[in-house]
Amino acid sequence: MTHADTVPCEVSAPADHVGDVMAELFRIGGQIQGMQHQDSRTLLRVEIPHDNVILFEKWLSKAFHGTATSTLLPIKL
């Protein structure tokens, strides 16, 4: 998989559930680029395979009922 086949994203999740988010990212072929802890939340910078972005978004929404969010970032060419 090339860098062009992935989408950069930031995911903000409750710190006590970041393991669940990481497990799902690995399951769909995502890669964690960085992690930052802020109070009771964790911000992950990730690369998600283009074909799995919507799948991940749906999982995040269903699993966390709005307490976790993701933001797609501009693709650097």
C-alpha positions as CSV (number, residue, x, y, z in Angstrom):
1,M,0.0,0.0,0.0
2,T,1.4,3.4,-0.9
3,H,0.9,6.6,0.9
4,A,-1.5,7.7,-1.8
5,D,-3.8,4.8,-0.9
6,T,-4.3,6.2,2.6
7,V,-6.1,9.1,4.2
8,P,-4.7,11.1,7.1
9,C,-7.1,11.5,10.0
10,E,-7.1,12.7,13.6
11,V,-9.2,10.7,16.0
12,S,-10.1,12.0,19.5
13,A,-11.4,9.4,21.9
14,P,-11.8,9.0,25.7
15,A,-8.4,7.9,27.1
16,D,-9.8,4.8,28.7
17,H,-11.1,3.5,25.4
18,V,-8.1,4.3,23.1
19,G,-7.1,0.7,23.1
20,D,-10.4,-0.2,21.4
21,V,-9.8,2.5,18.8
22,M,-6.3,1.3,18.1
23,A,-7.5,-2.3,17.8
24,E,-10.0,-1.3,15.2
25,L,-7.5,0.8,13.3
26,F,-5.1,-2.2,13.1
27,R,-8.0,-4.5,12.1
28,I,-8.7,-2.3,9.1
29,G,-5.1,-1.8,8.2
30,G,-4.7,1.7,9.7
31,Q,-1.4,3.0,10.9
32,I,-0.8,5.2,14.0
33,Q,1.5,8.2,13.2
34,G,1.3,9.8,16.6
35,M,-0.5,10.1,19.9
36,Q,-1.1,13.0,22.3
37,H,-2.9,12.8,25.7
38,Q,-5.1,15.8,26.7
39,D,-6.8,15.6,30.0
40,S,-9.2,12.5,29.8
41,R,-8.9,12.3,26.0
42,T,-6.3,10.9,23.6
43,L,-5.7,12.4,20.1
44,L,-4.4,10.0,17.5
45,R,-2.9,11.0,14.2
46,V,-3.5,8.0,11.9
47,E,-3.4,6.9,8.2
48,I,-6.5,4.9,7.2
49,P,-6.7,2.9,3.9
50,H,-8.8,4.9,1.5
51,D,-11.3,2.0,1.1
52,N,-11.9,1.7,4.9
53,V,-12.5,5.3,5.8
54,I,-16.3,5.1,5.8
55,L,-16.2,1.7,7.6
56,F,-14.1,3.2,10.4
57,E,-16.3,6.3,10.6
58,K,-19.4,4.1,11.0
59,W,-17.7,1.9,13.6
60,L,-16.5,5.0,15.6
61,S,-20.0,6.5,15.6
62,K,-21.7,3.3,16.6
63,A,-19.1,2.3,19.3
64,F,-18.9,5.6,21.0
65,H,-22.2,7.4,20.4
66,G,-20.6,10.7,19.7
67,T,-18.0,10.7,22.5
68,A,-15.2,9.9,20.0
69,T,-14.7,11.9,16.8
70,S,-12.5,11.8,13.7
71,T,-11.4,14.5,11.4
72,L,-10.1,13.9,7.9
73,L,-7.0,15.9,7.2
74,P,-5.7,17.3,3.9
75,I,-3.7,14.9,1.8
76,K,-0.1,16.0,1.3
77,L,1.1,15.5,-2.2
